[in-house]
Amino acid sequence: MTGTLLLGTRNPGKVAELRALLKGLDVELASLSELADPPPDPPEDAPSYAENAAFKALAYARATGLPTIADDSGLEVDALGGAPGVRSRRFFGEDASPDRRNRMLLGLLDGVTDRTARFVAVIALAQPDGRVETFHGEVRGEIAESPRGEDGFGYDPVFIIAGDGRTMAEVPREEKNAISHRGLAAAKLRAALAGA
């Protein structure tokens, strides 16, 4: 694939991560914030990551005429029945900061011994003509007793990678891009874009 590919997110952390994950492809990456007249954000109220990602990517692709990628991701905690899940960013309130979300999650798990969890990401690639492909990535781990690490965003400081011992926020960015849920999904996207 050549030309311009729109990154369908306003989250600067995601934009930076996606730029790093897709570096080297023969495509120009543009973010919503770089557009002269960016389209409004579509709602994220579907019951699955794949549906949310596809809906966002398709809405932006149709509004701009550009092939667009968008993702939806979340943290699923076994002791909480898979919550916060597809509502991870909004689970503790629409305007809750990442620090507040992490504190509230740790509060819910106070005294809980089963802290197993997984990060899930789905990246959708949508064409303005309506074609959509999705790419899935997942990382297993557990929830820490307290936040650790300075890198990353969202729930990264409280998610310990299975078999590693570090939180996602303690892993250097380049390494994280190779092992994270978004990194795994992006590797599949890269392969599809390279073959297009």
Secondary structure as UniProt FT lines:
FT   STRAND          4..7
FT   HELIX           12..21
FT   TURN            22..24
FT   STRAND          28..31
FT   HELIX           32..34
FT   HELIX           49..64
FT   STRAND          68..77
FT   HELIX           78..80
FT   TURN            81..82
FT   HELIX           85..87
FT   TURN            88..92
FT   TURN            94..95
FT   HELIX           98..108
FT   TURN            109..111
FT   STRAND          116..126
FT   TURN            128..129
FT   STRAND          132..143
FT   TURN            154..155
FT   HELIX           156..158
FT   STRAND          159..161
FT   TURN            162..164
FT   HELIX           168..170
FT   HELIX           173..179
FT   HELIX           181..195
//
